[in-house]
């Protein structure tokens, strides 16, 4: 994987983790939903 793509994916993952933490704190998503959301978002941006 090219280095710049790796950096971009790492940044996106960090953003998704923050999103997941916020939604979990609000109770709007369940912990089990996070992997599917992460895959969906990364697949759409890749």
C-alpha positions, 0 to 999 in steps of 0.5 A, a space after each residue: 500500500 502506498 505510504 500516503 494512502 496508509 496515512 489517509 486511511 489512518 486519519 480516517 480511522 481515527 475520525 471514525 473512532 471519534 465518531 463511534 465514541 460520540 455515538 456510543 456516549 449518546 446511545 444512538 448506536 450499539 457497540 456491535 454496530 461499529 465494525 459494520 459502520 467502519 467497513 461501510 465508510 472505509 469501503 466508500 472512501 477507498 
